[in-house]
């Protein structure tokens, strides 16, 4: 059983009541974890695992991957959620990290980059230069050089602006 802080990168509904979450943590890197019964009205995890939320999570290694057993929302980024441009930028950053990283590969530098990008969006708002800075930082921290060209990763995530 593991407990850690995580940023919810994405959610995919699975079956009638379950969902598969992509989460990024400092200690474990990207985690793909299933939350059983989360779509039921009485689900305890419901509401804590909204996309882009920062949450304290608990998970266990199950037969077919990780399973979420605990979640408590820590920060919902109200400044980001109240502005469509900030929200689009945050979703872009989360999508880049989700697509460019692999489960189980811990990278504290990527975690710190993601945290600082979200804090900057929350406090200062959207700045077009944020895209270039985040992309360059991600490419550098993933070990693809210092050029900062996001195309080197071969991702299919389109910049929103």
Order of alpha helices (4+ residues) and beta strands (2+ residues): beta-beta-beta-beta-beta-alpha-alpha-alpha-alpha
